[in-house]
Amino acid sequence: MGAAVFPRPLRALLLLGLALAFCPRSPAMPHAALPLDLRAFAATEASGPLPGATLPNFRLNDHLGTARELYYESSAKAVVLVFSSAGHPRALQTAAALRALKARFAPGEVVVWQIDPDPAASRARLAAEQTLHNSDVPVLLDEAQLVAAELGATRQLETYVLAAAPAARLLYRGPLDNAAPGGLAAPTVNFAADAVADVVAGRVPLRDRADLPAAALPLPLQPAPRADFAADVAPIVARRCVACHSAGNIAPHVYSRFEDVSSRATAIRASLLTRRMAPWHADSQYGVFANDAALTPLEAAVLHTWAKAGAPRGSGPDPLPAAAAAAATPTAWSLGQPDLIVPIPEQSLPATGTIEYKYITVTVPVTSDRWLRAAVVRPGNLRAVHHALVFEGTLLDVLLNGGGLGGFFAGYVPGITQTPFPAGTGKLIRQNGSITFQMHYTATGRPETDRTEIGFYFSATPPENELQTRAASTISIAIPPGNANYERDVSVTPSATRDVLLYELNPHMHYRGKRFRYEARYPDGSVEVLLNVPQYNFDWQSQYRFAVPKRLPAGTVIRASGAFDNSARNPYNPDPRATVRFGEQTGDEMFIGYLNYAELPARAPAAAPVLAANLSARAQVGQPFRLALPALPANSAYALPIAGGSGLRLEAGALVGTPAAAGRFQLLVSAANAAGSAAANVDLTVVPAATAPVFTQQPQSVRGRLGGKAVLTAAVAASPAPTYTWFFKGGEFCNTDTPVLELNELTSAHVGDFVCVATNAAGSAASAPAFLSLEFSGLTNLSARANVGTGANVVIPGITVRGTQPKTLLIRGAGPALAGFGVSGTLANPTLGVFNAAGERVLQNDNWPEVPDVAALRAAAAAQGAFAFPEGSRDSAMLVTLPPGGYTVQVVGAGTGTAAQGVAIVEVYEADASPGTLVNLSCRARVGTGADVLIAGFAVGGTTPKRVLIRAVGPTLAALGVTGTLADPKLDLFRQGETAVLAASDNWDAALAPTFANVGAFALAPGSRDAALVVVLPPGSYTAQVSGVGNTAGVALVEVYELP
């Protein structure tokens, strides 16, 4: 049957019914990536570029899975890069500094990124840390450490300030500010912020370089890998590149010898930094794919190290000629000769102009229904064929079935690897049935002809499951001119009644496609990311085949979400001035998420395992290692198909072992039960055995009793074994055989800082100081219980940390957990926030399991005797270290209306033994009637009584701008667990005014009905209860101060 040319009304119908999986563009098409600036690769200092140098472009994914590219930020005036890793001791202060830096400038003027080069970085921990610190700064993951190597970054908080346009020119390099690296004190000079202010104002920074402090902590960098051409580089090129870069294949140049590769070393270096080669666009965080073409982080580091070193030849034979010869001149049919070949009639193509799509229906000459194990589309003219899709049936059948928006039978795109259908599956071709080709041709400048054909590979037996192709798609697309983030979101349910096995995913957009993501939303409400493509590239569309097919329960919804970039910053954008709608041509757009799957005959009796994300970890040669793996459903078991030479094994749901060799290892773990299987990659970095001493555990501050005993404990990795010297207040104290110091019969002379110095033949290292203090009388644990409302009617406790040392605190906001103690009407979902004295939110948490280190949080709660939160509850908590000063803790209910109301308790516990102390608690909340009162709890520590000031303030708050205050608060003090009132106050005594002034409490209005009392309390736990005289209600403030 010849080519069909349809009238305009039918072509409009085709636009609605037929979509296509467009292919990579041919090299002649006029689209280009962001330009390569060779100045960025000029010779630089060994320690990295100096101010004035142009920095190379790079692209990294951030902790949320979003792609970030340096040269894309050309519309900003300045870009700030700060190198740091999770758990840095100044993480809270860094978040505040970067928040303040961004606030100084108009939106869009300054781009701020943190870069974490730790190969074992956890995205979940980074996300939790940024959330806790109220930071919206993206943290970019430099897994292969290419950007750190290119910029010469070696220390924590090393900062680079760049002028973003017209080139990324370095204008400041040095520390973020002048704060001491090991402390939490505020800086006095903000080097980076001052440099940014100059850049935004169009000035050259007065200071373009500052030295990093000697005490700046090192970044967790690995030594540069060995990069010998014959032994290391060429095998990677042969394995990853030669299949395309060989004679007769798709790449524009070949890699058949050393000179071919070395002459392009600069381009290779640039491609590695921008992740343009090898062409694989799936986010490594999610999924294990059988056809994964990505370079491993180690492979990327080897190639980058070699290219950056000048592409040396080294010694040894060149293995590339043999590899290139084997890959050259591909066979006509990649899977061998087909059992049946069906061509289209020869097509004549014009030399110029836009060639409209051709739809060609042909008959398949089979005398009976036949199952296929593969179907391969082979273009007849590689110069002219842009893509070819094949649909089952006539054109009318295709239209009635939704066309390409619903799926297709087979297809061709340049560069795609043609493979058999997944094992155990097949597609059926019917007796003398019809198939329709959709042909997209591009003019080459001369008349052309084409006779594309499809090859069928028959299966001797029927498959276990029929392979189906469907799609989640939408034609509702109208991208405004210049819109850089036009989002779409569609869903499809493969089967509402049957379980399915999902084999492959194939996202499709055109040149304005920006990102694409697939999620499985399971019937039990859980969600799994199946595929994330942070940087969609129309020139390299891939089909992503799972290494282990995913079993999806009946009713699972596949959600496809993504975005388009119609801005001028998109280098592939044909016209950023156009409003772009759904259509066939590449200047139009499409949003399609294809699925290849098979329906199963029966539902599984239980859920299949789910390994939601790939893992990364760090180990050390000679040291025991354990990585806990995710919990599995009942009757499931782990396996370790690929140990990667790591020497690890599976044991009780964990990877364990003692690595014998340093390096970067790629492991594959799988999990299976009767319902199905799952797989996850493990990226394991094994660092060399310690030589010079390294403290793997710092000694912690302790608090002892007069005449008692205290123990300071550290841990050190070193070879040979070191000696240990302890220093006290800067002077030598004693030597020990182990990094453990035991002090007996404590006196006041023992109070102070202790430092352990470990020394062996390779060097020495000093620990962080640990402070020994003696027990004292003072406020230790503070709490407040009240009814949380909406708007301004929330619980607002205040705390003050006194002294010169930071204080580690466990702060909790409990709502749901209170129900277990018989409290009714609890707050369903408390959200906890901490504000500094300037009113800036510096910390936040919604659900306690989402903190960066939940194990440390649990341990701190247990150590302080706090009641345990139920697993998975929506209570909130945080374990944080705060410098001295005043803070406000706010508890609000998530949601609106009654969902955001209920009883909650706020708790503040000392979680360390540093000399800093809590000296006051205040809490503002609404006081109700009956049992709905405001209750503040606190504890007096030590062995001696303590004077305490307690106030209940209502009327005076009105003068401070608070509305709806409690007219006449009554204050009652109880010892915890007792019902007798220890002390009470209705109206305060004017004689207490000097006491208020001595502790910095605001003055109460003369003659007001506020309440206050001073009591001397022995060590123990107490509650201060505020109610309204005459059963009245209103907003009140309760305060507890430690008196000297």
N, C-alpha and C positions, 0 to 999 in steps of 0.2 A: 504494500500500500504506500503511495507516495506521500510527500510532505503535504500536510494540511495547512491552508491559510484561512484564518477565520475572520469573519466580519467583526467590527468594533463591539457590538453588543455582546457577542460570544467571548471576545477577548476580555471584556470587563468581568464576565462570569468566571473566566479562567483565573483572573487575578484573585477572585474570592475563593476559588476552589482548589487552585494548584499552587503549591509552594515548593521550593526546591532547596536542596542542600548545595549551595554554591561552593565552588572549589577555590583553591588558592589561585591568585591572579598569575598570569604569565609574566615572565621577567620584563616584557615590553610595556606592560600597563603603567600609566604615569602616576604612580603613587610611591612615596618614599617614607622611610622611617625618619625619626629625628636625626638631624645631620651629625656626622662624625667630625668632631673638632680635633684635628691632629695636634693643636697646641696643648691639649690636655695630656698628651703622651710624650711631651718633650722631656728631656732629662731633668730630673729633680734631685733634691737632696735624698740621701739614703733614708732619712727619717721622714720623708714625705714632702709635699709641696710647701713652699714658702709663700707668705703673703704677696699678692700680685699675680700668682700663677692661676691659670685656667684649670678648673677641675673637670675630669671626664664625666660624662653622663653615666648614671647607674640606675637600676631598677631593683627594688626589693619589695617583698610583701610585708605588711605590718602585722601586729598581733591580732588584728581582727580579720585578716585575710584579704585586705585591700592592697592593690598594687600602688606603689609610690615611685615616680620617676623624676629625677632631678631636673632634667631639661624641660619637662612638662610644666614646671612651675615658673615659666618665663614671665607670667603676668605679675608676679610678686616683685617687690623691691629688694627683699633680702630673704635669704634662706639660712636657718640656723640648724646645725647638726651637732648633737650632743651624744657622745659615746658613753654608754652605761650598761650595766647588766642588772638583772633582777636581784633584789635583796641588798642592793648597795646601801650602806648605813645612812647616807644622806638622801635617800629616795624621797622622803616626805618634803625635805627642804628644796630638793631639785624640782619637784612638782610645783611647789609654791613659787619658786623663782621663774619657771617657764610660764606659769599662769600670769604672773605679774608682767613678764616681758611682753607677752601677746596683748595684754590689756592696754599697754602704752600706745598701741598703734591701731590704725583703722583696720577693719576686717579686710583680709586679702593682701595687706601690705607686707606681712611677714609670715613666712612658713617655718614652722618649728617641728623638727623630727628628732626623736631619740633613736639611736642605732645600737642594737645589742648583738655583738659578734660571738656570743657564747654558743657553740654548736649544740649544747645540751639545753638551750633555752626552752622553757615551756610557755606556749602561748596562753594557756589557761592561767598560769601564775602571773604572767605579765598583764593580762586583762584584769585579773583580780587586784593586782597592785595598783594599776592606773585607776581603777574604779575606787578603791579604798582611798587613794590620795586625791580624789576629785580632779583627775587630770584627763583632758581630752587630747593630749599630745600623742600622735601615733608612735609606736615603738617598732622600728623596722628590724627584721631579723636578717642578719648577715651570716647565714649558716656556713657558707664556705669561706668567710672572712676575707672576701675579695676587696670589699670597700675599705675595711680596716687596713689591709695591706697596701692598697692604692694610696690612701691618705696618710699612712704612717701612724695611725692611732694605736697607742699602746697602754694608755692610762684611763682610769675611770674619770668621767666628766670632762674629758678633753673636748673642746668645743671649736667649731669652725663656723665663721660668719662669712656668707657669700653674697655678692651682688648677683641677683638672679638673672638679669638680662643686661646686655644682649648675650653675654656668656657667663657661665658660673665662675666668677673670678673671686679667689680667696682674698678677703680683706682683714680678717682677724683669725688668729689661731692661738689657743692657749686654754687655761682653765675657765670654767664658767664664771667664777667670781673668786674672791680672795678668802673664802671661808676655809678653815682648817679641815682637811679631808677626814680626819677621824672623829670630829665632834659635830654637834648639832647647832652650834652658835651661828647667828645670822652674819652674813658678810657685811663688810663696810664699803667694798668696791665691787660693782657688778660689771666686770670687764666686757662680757658678751653683750649685755643690754646696752651699754654705752656705745659699743661699736655699731650695733644695729641702729641706734638713734642717729649716728652720723651717716650711715649708709642710706637710711630712709630720707634724711635731709639732703642727700646728694653730696655729702662731704666724704673725704677720705678719713677713716678713723684716726684719731690722734694716737691711739695705741693699737698697733696691728699685730703685736706678738707679746705674749707674757709666758714666763716659764712655769711649767707645772711644778707644784710643790714636791719635794723629795718624798714626802709621805703619801703622795697620791697612790691609791691602790691600783694594781695592774688589771688590765682587762684579761678575761679568760681566753687568751689566744693560744693557738697551737703553733709549734715550730713549722716553718715553711716546708712543704713536702719535698721529697726528692723529685727532680724533674729532668732526668736524663732522656734525651730524645729517643734513642733506640729502645731503652728498657721501659720507659714510663709514658712518654708523650705519644709516640707512634702507635702503640697498641690502643690507646684511647681513640685516636683519629681513625684507625682501622675499624674499630668496633662501633663508633658513634657517627662517623662522618662520611666514610668512603662509599656507603651504599648509595648516597645521592651525589657525592662529589667524585664521580668516576665517568668514564667515557660512555656516552649514550644514555646517561641518567639525567635527572631533572636539574641538578645544580649547574650554575653558569660556568664553573671552573672545576678542575679536577685536583685531587690530592693523590698524586701517584709517586711522589718522591719528596725527600726532605725539602728541596728548594721550593716546591709548590706551597708548602705549609709555612716555612720560615719567611717567605716573601710577603705573607699576609699576617704576620704575627701581630701587628698593630690592630688590624681589623678583628682578629680573633680575640684579642684582649678587650676591645670595645664590645664585641658581641657577648662575651662572658659577663661583663659588668651590667649589660642591659638585658641579659637573658634572652637574646634573640636567637641564639643557637646553643644547643641543639633545639629544634622546633618542637617543644612540648610545653603546654600551657596549663596543665592541671596543677593546682596547689598541692605541694607535697604533704600538707597536713592531713589530707583526706584521701582515702582510697588506695588500693593496691591494684595496679592495672597490668595486664599481661603484655600489652604493647607499649609500655612506658619507654619513651625515647630520651628522657631527660638525663643530663649529666648528673652523676652523684656529686655531693659537695666535695669529695676528695678528688674526683676527676676534674671538676672545675678549678680547684685549687692548684692541681698539677699543671694544667694548661696555662693558667694565669701566671704562675710562678715562672714557667719557662718563657712565656712571651714577654713578661716584664723584665726578665734577665737578658733580653736581647736575642732570644731564640737560638741558643748555642747548639751546634751540631753534636758535640760530644763524640764518643767513640761507639764502635759496634756497628753491625750491618743495618742498613735501612730496610725495615720490613714492609714499607708502603708499596713498592712496586708489585709485589706478589698479591697483596690485598686488593689493590686497584684493578689488577688484571682479572682477578676472580669476580669482581663486581661489575666489570665493564660489559657493555652490550647486553642488556637484559633480554631474556627470551621473549618471544611474542606473547606467550601465555604464562603468567607467573606461577600458576598451579599445574603446569603441564597441559598437554593437549586436551581440550574439552571433549565430552561425549557428544555434544551437539552445539553447533555454532549457528546463530541466527543474526543475519546482518540487516541493516536498514538499506533502502535503495540509495544509490549514490546521490549526494546533495551537492548542488552547485552554489558557491558562495561568492558574494561580491567582494571587490577589493577594498572598499571603504564604506563608512557609514555604520549605523547601528543595525544589527541583524536581529529581526524579531525572532522570538522563540519559535521553534518548529516542533509540532507534535505529530509523531509518526507511529501509526499502528500497524503491526505485523502479526502474522499467525505463526504459532509455534508448532512445527510439524511432528507431533508425537501422537501415536495411535492409542495411548492409554495414559491415565494419570500417572505422573512420575514424581517421586520425591527427589529433591536435590540436596546435595551436601555442600554445594557452593554455586554461586552465580557471579561471573566476572564480566564487567563491561570494559571493552577495549576500544579506545577511540581510534578512528581511522586516520586522523590528521591531528597530531599533537599541537601543531601551530595554531589551529583554528578552533579546536574544541575547548570551550571554557569549562563545561561540565555536561554530564549526561545522566539523567535519571530514568529509570524504567519502572512503570507501573503495571500491575496486573489488570487485564481487561481492555476494553475499547475506551476511547476518550470519554464517552458518556458514562461508562462504568466508573472511570476515575473521578469524574465530576460528582456523581451520585455518592461516592464514598469519601468525599471531602478532599480528594486530591492529595497533594504533597503536604497539606496541613495535617493530614491524618497518618501519613507514612508513605513508604515506597517499597518496591520489591528489590531493586538493586541499583547501584549507582557508581559513577566514576568521578573522582576529583584528582588532579595531578598531585603526585607525591604520596597518595594514600597507599598503604600496603593492602593488597587484595589477599584476603585470607578465607579459608573455609568457614562455614557457619560454626558457631560454638558447638563443642562436643555434645552429642546426644540430641541435636536439633536439626531441623531441615525445613525447607519450604516446598510447597506442592505446586507443580505446574500441571495444568489440566489438559486433557485430551483435546488436541487441535484448538487450544485456547488462544486468546489474543494478549499481546502485551503492547504498551504504548511507551515510546521513547519521548522524553522531553529533551530537546537538544538546544543548548545555548552556545552559539558561535560568536567569535570576535573576528573582526576584519583584520587582515595582516598586511594590507597595502598592495596585495596582488590577488587576482582571482584564485580561489581554492576549491577543491572538492573534498568530500568526506564520505566514508562508508563505515560508520561505527557499528560494532557488533557485540553481541552478548554470548558468552560461552557458558553452557550448562554442564554441570558435573553431577551425574546421576548417583543416587545411593542404592546399594543392592538391597537394603532392607528399610522399612519405615523407621523413622527416628522415634525416640521416646517422646519427644515434644515438638510441636510445630512452632517454629520461630515466627513471631509477629513483630511488625514495626508500627508503632503509633507515636503520637506526639502531643505534647502540651504546647498550644500555640494561640496566637491572637492576631487579628488583623486590625485591632484598634490601636493604631499608631499615628501620632501626629506630633512630631518633634519640633518644637519652636526653634527658630533661628538662634544660634549661639548657645543653646542649652547644653551644658556639659554633663548633665546627669539626669537624663530622662528615663524614668524607671518603668518597668513592666513586670507583671507578676501573673502567672497562669498556672493552672493545675489540671491534672488528669488522673483518673483512677483506672489502672490497668484492668482490674477485675474486682467487682463488688462481691462476687460469690466464690471465687477460687483463689488459692494461693498462686503466686507466680514466681518464676525464677527470672531475675533481671540480669541480662548479660552485658549490655552495652548502652552507652549514652553518647549522643552526638548533638551538641548545641549548634544553632545556626542563626547568624545575623549577617549584616553586610558591613560596609566600611565604617559606619558610625558605631558599630558594636563595641562596647566598652568592657563589660564583664557579664558572666553567666554563672548561675549556681543551681544545682539540683538538690532538693531535700526530700527525704521520705518521711511522711507524717503517718505514724503507725496508729492502728485503732486504739491502742492503750494511751494515746496522747503524747508519747515520746517522739522525738524528732532526731533524725540522723542526716548529716550532710553527706551526700553521696559523691558530689563532685563540685569543686569550686574552681572556676577559671577567672582569676583576678584580672588578667590582661588578655581579652579576647582579640584574636588576630585573624581577620578574614583571609589573609594570604596563606595561613597555615591552619586549616580546620582539621581537627583530629576526631577520630572515633575512639572512645575510651572504653576498652573491654576489660571488665573485672577479671582479675586473676582467679578469684573465687566467686562464682555467681551468687547474687544476693537473693535469698528467699524472702519474699514480701507477703505478709498475711493478707487474706482477702480484705478488701476495703482500704488498703494502704493508698494514700494520696501522694502522688509525685508533684511537688511544687517546683516550678521553674521560675526563677527571678533573675533580673539583670538590669542593665542600664545602657543607654546610648550616649555618645558624646558628639554633639553637633557644633562644638565650638571650634574656633580657629586654631586652638592648641592641639587639636587632633590632626596629626600630619597626614592621615589617610582621608580626611574629610573632603569629598568632591566639591562641596559648596556650603560653607557655614551660614550663608545668608538665606538658605532655602528652608521652607517648612517641609519636613520629610514625612511621607506617609508610606503605608504598606504598598509594595509593588514588586515586580519581577526583576527589574534592572538593578544593577549595583548602586545606582544613584538613589534608588528607593530603599526601603528597609523591610526586614522580616524579623520575627521573634518566634523561634521554633525550638523546642527541646525534644529531640527524637529519642525513643526508647526501643531497644530490641529485647524482647522477653518471650517467655513461654508460659502458658497457663498449665497448672498441675492438676492431676485428676482428683486429688484429695487434699483436704486441709491438714496441716500439721497439728498434732495433739498439744504441742507446746511451742513457745517462741524459739526461733533460731538465735544463735549468739549474735551480738552486735559489738563490733570494736569500732567505736565512734571516731577515733582519730589515731593517726600514727604517733609514734613515741620517739623521744630523744633522751639520751642519758649520758652521763660521764662516769668513767671508772678509771682506776689506776693500776698499773702493772704491779703485781704482787700483793694487792690489797683485796680482801673479800668484797664481793659486789652482789647487790640484790636489787632487782627492779620489780616491784609488785605490778602485776597485770590486772586489768579490769575484772571485776567479779563477773561470773558467767551464770546463765540460767541453770536450773537443776539438770543433772545428767549430761552436762557438757564437759569437754576436756580440751586442754591446750595441746598443741603439737609445735615443734620447731623444725619446719621443713628446711630452712636455711639458717645455719648458725654463723655463716660468713667468716669462719676462721677465728671467731672471738673466743672460743674455749668455754662458752657459757652453756648451761643446760637448764631444762625446766624442772622446777621442784615446788610443789604446793602452790601453784598459781603464781609463780614468780620466776624470773630469769636470775640464775645465781651462778657463781663461779669466781675464780680468781684469775683474771686475765694475765697471760704470760708475755704478751707482746703489745707494744704501743701501736696506735693507728686509728683509722676511721673504718668502722665495720658496719655493713648493712645486713641486718637480720630480718627474717620473716617469721612471724608467729601466726599460727592459725588456731581457730577454735571450732569445734563441731559438736553437734548432737544429732538426734534422729531427724530433726526438722531441717537442718541446714548447716552452713559453714560461714565463717568470716575470717578475714585476714588483716594484718596490720604490719607495717614496716617499723623497725626499730633502728634508729640512727645512733650508733654507739661510738663515742669518742673515748679511747683509752689513752690516757696521758702516761708518759714514762714514769718509771719508778723514781721516787724521791731521791735526791742526792743531798743538796743543801737542805737544812731543816725548813719545813713548812708547817705552820700551825693549822691543823684540820679541825681543832676545837679550841676556842678561846676560853681562858678561865673566866668564870662569872663572879660578879660581886656577891658577897654573902653578908649576912647579919648574924652576929653571935651574941652570947650572953657573957656578962662579966664573970670571969672564972671558968668559963666553959671552953669548948673546942670548936674550931672552924677548919674546913678543908677547902683548898683551892685546887681545882682539877683542870688540866688541859690535855690535849692530844697532839702529837707531832708525828709527821711522816718524814723520815730521813734515812739515809744509808751512807756511811755506817751509823750505828746508833749514837746519838749526841749525848753530851753532858748538859746538865741543867743548872743554871744559876738564877736565884730569885733576888730581885731588887725591891727594896722598900723605901718609898719616898725618895727615889733616885740613887740611893746608896746600896751597896752589896749587902745582902741579908744572910743567905746561906746557899749551899749546894745540895742538890737532891739527885738520886739515881733515876727517878722517873719525873714526869711533868706534874707531880702532885706534891702540894705543900700542906702539911698538917701543923696547925698551931694549937697549942694547949695552954690552959690557964690564962685566958685572955684578960688583958688589962686595957686601959685607955691608951697605953703606949702602942698598941697594935693597930689602932685606927689609922687608915690611910690606904694609898695605892700600892699594889703589889704587881710587879712585872716579871714574867719568866723569860729568860734568854736561853735558847737552845743552840748549841755549838757543836759542829763536827769538822772534819778536815775540809769539807766542801764549802763551809760558810756558817753563818749564824743567822738567827731570826729572833725578834722580840715579840712577845705577845701583846695584845691590847691590855691596858691596865685593868685590874680587878680591885674593887674597893671593899675593904673590910670595915664594917661599922658595928656598933653595939646596939642592942635593943634599946628603944626609947619609948617614952610615953607620947602618944600623938595619934592623930586620925590616920587610919589605915584603909579600911574599906568603907565606901559610902554608897548609899542607895536612896532612891526616891520612888514612891508609888503614887500614881494619880490616874484620873480618868482623862484620856486623850480625846480631844474633840477635833474640829476642823477649823480652817482659817488660822487665826492667831491663838486659838485655844488648844495649845499643845504643851507637852511636858518639856521644860527647859531647865535642866540642872546646870550649875556652874561649878567649876573646880579650879583650884590654884595649886601649882607645883612650886614649892619654895626651895631655895638653895641655888647652887651653881651647877649641879649635875643633872643630866636628863633623867627622866623617870619613865620606866616601862609600866604601862597600865593595861589592865583588862577592863574594857568597857562593854557593857551588855545592855540591850534593850529587849526585855522579855514581854511577850504578850501571850501567844499560844501556849507556851510552857506553863503559864500560871494556872491553866485549866486543870492540870494534874494535881494542883494543891487546893482544889475546891473553889477557886476564884471564878466568879461568873462574869459574863459580859466582857471578856478579855479582848484586847486589840488584835485583830486577825493577822495583820502583817505590819509590824513596827519597822520603821526605817530610822536608822541612827546616823546622826551627823555631828561632827565636832567643828566648832568655829573658834578661831583665835581671837585675841583681844580687839583686833580691827574689824571683827564681824565677818571675816572671810571663811568660807567653808574649806577646811583643810583635809577632812577625812569623812568618809561615808561608807555605810554598809546597809544592804537591804536584807539579805539572807545569810546567816552565819556560815553555812558550808561553802560560801563563795569567797572567803578570804584567801590570801595568797598561801598561807600555811595553816591548814585546818588542824593538823596534828599538833602543832605548837599551841594553838588556841585551846584544844581539848586538854592538853597537859597543864596549861596555866590555870584553867578553870578547876581542874581536879586538885592542883596544888593549893589553890586558895580556898578550897572547900565550897565552891559555887555549885549549885545544883546543876545536873546535866540537862542540856537541851535534848529533846527527842530528835532522833535522826530524821533529817529532811524537814524539820520544822521551819517556819518562817520567822522565827526570832532572829534578832540581829546581834552582832558582836564584833569586836575587833581587839587585837593585841598590838599595841602601838607604843613607841618610845617618843616622849614629848620633852622638849627643852623647858626650862623653868618659865613660868608665866601663867596668865589666866586664860581659861578656856570655858566655852559654853557647849554643853551637850544637848542636842535637840532630838526628841523622839516624836515622829509624826506617823500617822497611819497612811499606808499606801492606798490609793484609790480615792473615791469621793463618797460623800454622804455618810450613811451609817456604816459603810464598809471601812471607813477611815476613823471610826470612833471605838473606844473601849478602854479598859483598864490595862495599863502597862507599868512595868517597873524598870527603872534605870539603875544600873549597878556600876560602881567604879572600884576596882581592886588594885592595890599595889602588887605588881608581878615581878619585882626585882628587889634587890637589897642595896640599891644605890643610896647615897646620902641625901638625895632629894626627897622631899616629903610632901604629902598632901596636907594642906593647912586649912582648907575650907571647902564646904559644900553649900551650894544654894540651888533651889529648885523653884521655878515658877510654873504654876498650873492652876486650873480652875478647881475650886473647892465646891463640892456639891453638898447635898443634905444626907442625913442618915449615915450610912456606911461609906458614902462617896466623899471621902476626905482626902487630904494631902498627907502622905506619910513619908518622912525622910528617915533613912537608916544610916547609922555610922558605927564605926568600931574604934575604940581606944586601945592602941597596942602598948606593949611594954609591960613593966612590972610595977610602975608607980602611977598614982592618980594624975589626972590632967584637968586643968581649968578649960572650960568650953563655954563660948557664947552662942546662944541659940536665939534666933529671931523669927517671928511670923509677921510679915509686912503685908498690909492691905491698903489702908487709906493713903499712906505716903506714896504708893505707886501711882495714884491718880495725878500727883504733881509731876511725875516723870513721864506722863503721856499714856499710861496704861488705862484702858477703859474697862468698865464692868468690874471694878475691884471689890474685894470682900470688905464690907464696911467695918466689921468688928471681929478680927480673927482671935481665936483662943488657941493657946499653945499648951500641949501636954507632953511630958517626957516619960517614957517607959523604958525599963530594962527589957531586952528582948526575951520573950517567953513568959513574961510576968504581966499581970493585969493591974497591979497597983501603980498609981501615978507617983513618979519620983519627984517631979517638980512641975509647976504649972504657972502660966502667966496669961492674964487677960489684957491688961494695959501696961505698957512699959513704964519704967521709972526713969525720970530725967537724970538721975545720978549716974546712969549708965552711958551718958553721952560721951565722956572722955574715953571709955572703953571702946566705943564704936570707932572713934578717931584713931586710937592706937593700932587697930587691926585693919584700917583702911575701909571700913564699912561706911556706906553713905549715911548721912544724918537722917533721923526720923523727924517728921514734922512735930513741933512742940504741941503737946496736948492731944496728939493723935491717939487713936485706939489700937495702934499696932501693939504687938506683944514681944517681949524680950526677957531673957533670964540668963544669968551666969551661974554655972554649977561646976563643982569639982567631982569628976567621975573616975572611979577605979577602972582598970582595964576590963574590957568587955564590949558587948554589942548593945546598941540602944536604938530606939525609934522616937522621932519627934513627930507628933500628930497635930495637924492644923485643921480646925473646924470653925464654923461660923457661929457666933453667939446668937441664940434664938433660932437656931436651925436655918441660918441664912446662907446664901451662896454667892460666889464671886471669885475673881482671880486673886491669888495670894502668892507670896514668895516666902519660902522657908530657907533659912541660912544657918549653917553650923560653922563656927570659926574656932580654931585652936588658939588659945591665949598663951602668951609667954609666962 
